[in-house]
Amino acid sequence: MEDIEPIADREGRIGGIESMLVDGRRWFFGFDYSMDTAVSPLIDDQARMAEFASKHMLQTDGAHDVAYWRDLVDSSVETSGIVGEDEDRTYNSDTLAAERLSPSTQLMYLMGAATAWDDSFFEDEAVQAALTTIGVRERDREDWDCLDQCIAATLSDSAEVSRAGTHLMTLYQRFIFDSLPANWPEVFAALRPI
């Protein structure tokens, strides 16, 4: 069995284990709660996730063996440190594809965490122009929280604002998908820009 490679620059992070269902298949991943960042590829096998974590992740008190991590992997099926409801970590491709330009708050959070909150998205002049047209306050134009306003803008009665919102969310979709690490793009293939 080949080793699972850690995501570049995320090895040795302190974190725990999260899991989610995508199209009925359970995926596990390491998560750094202090940075709100996913720290591993998506792994669909509990034993392999525990092995990965024992090699590439830490807890606040240091390294632990596979058995320790296996307990955390197993408990991630029932509980989550990032969502309150199981439905917020259950996805299917049809819904993902239908909501490409209007993702749920939880999906936006998960994708942001997977991409380590890469703020270079906001450096694009087209992004800044769309945010201005949408009416996002200048001080909020480099904050991921403004996406809720952008999604709402896609439904605006103003054709100009609606076009800007749709354009911005299309740019967001492409940026996020192109920035997803490791095997995340394959698992979330339904989000692939069209």
DRENFIDO-132014 format. One record per residue (C-alpha): residue number from 1; residue in one letter; x negated, y, z negated. Coordinates in pm, 1 decimal. Layout:
# residues N
 pos code        X        Y        Z
 NUM    A        X        Y        Z
...
***
This chain:
# residues 194
 pos code        X        Y        Z
   1    M      0.0      0.0      0.0
   2    E   -153.4    332.2    102.8
   3    D   -203.8    617.2   -141.6
   4    I     39.9    906.2   -131.3
   5    E   -150.9   1230.4    -83.1
   6    P    -70.4   1525.0   -308.8
   7    I     37.2   1857.3   -161.1
   8    A   -266.8   2077.1   -105.9
   9    D   -333.3   2312.6   -400.1
  10    R    -71.7   2146.1   -623.4
  11    E   -273.9   1858.1   -764.9
  12    G   -320.0   1841.3  -1141.7
  13    R    -16.3   2055.4  -1221.1
  14    I    167.5   2018.4  -1548.6
  15    G    519.8   1906.4  -1476.9
  16    G    794.0   1650.9  -1490.8
  17    I    990.6   1434.9  -1252.8
  18    E   1307.8   1531.0  -1068.2
  19    S   1519.9   1331.2   -827.9
  20    M   1793.6   1388.5   -575.5
  21    L   2004.2   1200.1   -325.4
  22    V   1975.6   1276.6     44.9
  23    D   2210.4   1074.3    264.4
  24    G   2258.5    822.6    -16.5
  25    R   1885.6    764.2    -64.7
  26    R   1721.3    861.4   -394.4
  27    W   1406.9   1074.6   -364.6
  28    F   1174.3   1157.6   -654.3
  29    F    933.7   1449.0   -679.3
  30    G    705.9   1616.0   -928.7
  31    F    813.7   1956.2  -1051.7
  32    D    621.1   2231.2  -1231.4
  33    Y    890.0   2393.1  -1446.2
  34    S    668.5   2685.1  -1547.3
  35    M    622.0   2790.1  -1183.3
  36    D    952.9   2660.0  -1042.1
  37    T    751.6   2468.1   -784.7
  38    A    775.8   2119.4   -637.4
  39    V    433.1   1958.8   -671.4
  40    S    459.3   1634.6   -477.4
  41    P    582.5   1481.7   -157.1
  42    L    925.5   1320.8   -176.9
  43    I    887.3    957.7   -283.7
  44    D   1170.2    705.0   -253.3
  45    D   1027.0    437.4   -481.4
  46    Q   1023.8    464.7   -861.7
  47    A    703.9    263.6   -908.8
  48    R    516.8    464.2   -645.0
  49    M    637.9    791.7   -796.8
  50    A    511.0    685.5  -1139.4
  51    E    178.2    583.4   -986.4
  52    F    150.3    913.4   -800.3
  53    A    225.8   1113.9  -1114.9
  54    S    -30.4    920.7  -1320.9
  55    K   -299.6   1007.4  -1065.6
  56    H   -204.5   1362.3   -968.5
  57    M      5.8   1522.3  -1243.5
  58    L    -30.0   1616.9  -1608.5
  59    Q    192.4   1677.6  -1907.1
  60    T    121.6   1958.2  -2155.7
  61    D    -81.4   1711.8  -2363.3
  62    G   -284.8   1585.8  -2066.5
  63    A   -290.7   1280.3  -1842.0
  64    H    -71.1    974.3  -1895.9
  65    D    -54.6    619.7  -1764.7
  66    V    190.5    473.9  -1513.8
  67    A    422.8    333.1  -1784.7
  68    Y    466.3    677.6  -1939.7
  69    W    549.9    834.1  -1604.2
  70    R    781.2    544.7  -1514.1
  71    D   1000.7    637.6  -1812.2
  72    L   1021.7    995.1  -1681.1
  73    V   1096.3    872.2  -1328.4
  74    D   1373.2    644.1  -1455.1
  75    S   1529.2    919.0  -1667.3
  76    S   1532.1   1158.8  -1369.5
  77    V   1808.6    949.3  -1214.5
  78    E   2046.3   1051.5  -1493.1
  79    T   1917.7   1395.3  -1596.4
  80    S   1763.7   1700.0  -1434.6
  81    G   1577.3   1997.7  -1569.3
  82    I   1670.2   2216.5  -1271.9
  83    V   2042.0   2153.5  -1218.3
  84    G   2332.2   2099.5  -1451.6
  85    E   2551.9   1890.1  -1224.9
  86    D   2463.7   1581.6  -1021.4
  87    E   2647.3   1723.4   -719.3
  88    D   2389.9   2006.6   -710.2
  89    R   2120.8   1753.1   -624.2
  90    T   2317.5   1545.4   -376.2
  91    Y   2289.7   1630.8     -7.3
  92    N   2404.8   1482.2    319.8
  93    S   2282.7   1567.0    666.5
  94    D   2620.3   1674.3    804.7
  95    T   2667.2   1932.8    529.1
  96    L   2305.5   2047.9    551.5
  97    A   2336.8   2100.4    927.0
  98    A   2668.0   2284.5    892.4
  99    E   2528.5   2516.3    625.8
 100    R   2193.0   2599.3    787.8
 101    L   2266.2   2973.0    786.1
 102    S   2459.6   2975.1    459.6
 103    P   2281.2   2735.3    223.5
 104    S   2396.7   2686.9   -132.5
 105    T   2214.9   2868.8   -408.7
 106    Q   2076.0   2535.9   -531.7
 107    L   1947.4   2440.9   -186.0
 108    M   1779.7   2781.7   -146.6
 109    Y   1616.5   2731.6   -487.7
 110    L   1496.9   2382.1   -394.3
 111    M   1353.4   2498.1    -61.6
 112    G   1184.7   2794.4   -232.0
 113    A   1034.9   2559.5   -490.1
 114    A    914.8   2322.1   -217.1
 115    T    741.0   2607.5    -33.7
 116    A    594.4   2750.4   -357.9
 117    W    791.3   3071.3   -304.7
 118    D    579.6   3188.6    -11.1
 119    D    654.1   3561.5     -3.6
 120    S    490.8   3611.7    336.8
 121    F    842.9   3581.7    478.6
 122    F    905.9   3937.7    362.5
 123    E    600.7   4071.1    549.4
 124    D    770.3   4018.6    886.5
 125    E    887.8   4350.2   1034.2
 126    A   1197.8   4183.1   1179.3
 127    V   1289.5   4057.7    830.9
 128    Q   1247.0   4404.6    681.2
 129    A   1453.3   4561.6    961.2
 130    A   1735.6   4312.7    907.0
 131    L   1727.3   4368.3    530.1
 132    T   1756.0   4743.4    588.8
 133    T   2053.4   4700.4    821.9
 134    I   2223.0   4466.5    574.8
 135    G   2182.5   4730.8    305.6
 136    V   1947.2   4547.8     71.4
 137    R   1795.9   4801.9   -167.1
 138    E   1432.8   4877.9    -89.3
 139    R   1310.2   4747.5   -424.9
 140    D   1485.7   4413.8   -358.5
 141    R   1345.3   4358.0     -8.7
 142    E   1066.1   4132.6   -130.7
 143    D   1275.2   3922.9   -366.8
 144    W   1425.1   3586.2   -276.8
 145    D   1738.6   3678.6   -474.8
 146    C   1842.5   3911.7   -191.6
 147    L   1938.2   3609.5     21.3
 148    D   2282.2   3591.6   -140.1
 149    Q   2351.4   3940.0     -2.3
 150    C   2217.6   3830.4    337.0
 151    I   2446.8   3527.7    349.3
 152    A   2743.3   3748.9    261.1
 153    A   2637.4   3985.7    540.1
 154    T   2687.8   3710.2    799.8
 155    L   3062.4   3739.3    725.8
 156    S   3073.8   4120.4    730.3
 157    D   3347.3   4305.8    919.8
 158    S   3072.0   4525.3   1062.1
 159    A   2937.5   4362.8   1378.6
 160    E   2597.1   4526.7   1323.5
 161    V   2567.2   4398.2    965.9
 162    S   2697.7   4054.1   1062.1
 163    R   2442.1   4026.0   1346.1
 164    A   2163.2   4139.1   1112.5
 165    G   2271.4   3885.1    849.3
 166    T   2282.3   3602.2   1103.1
 167    H   1945.1   3707.7   1246.6
 168    L   1789.1   3727.3    898.9
 169    M   1922.3   3384.9    796.3
 170    T   1796.1   3237.2   1125.5
 171    L   1449.9   3379.5   1050.7
 172    Y   1477.1   3240.8    695.9
 173    Q   1575.3   2897.4    823.6
 174    R   1278.1   2882.0   1062.3
 175    F   1033.5   3012.4    801.9
 176    I   1144.1   2769.7    532.6
 177    F   1150.4   2467.1    760.0
 178    D    806.4   2548.5    902.8
 179    S    670.6   2596.2    548.2
 180    L    802.6   2274.5    393.0
 181    P    511.1   2058.0    273.3
 182    A    427.0   1690.8    314.3
 183    N    730.7   1479.1    413.7
 184    W    992.0   1734.3    305.7
 185    P   1071.6   1828.3    671.1
 186    E   1144.9   1465.9    757.2
 187    V   1376.2   1415.5    459.7
 188    F   1552.0   1746.0    528.6
 189    A   1548.7   1705.3    908.7
 190    A   1910.7   1825.4    924.1
 191    L   1782.5   2174.6    836.3
 192    R   1560.7   2180.5   1146.7
 193    P   1626.1   2506.9   1330.0
 194    I   1825.3   2473.5   1649.8
***
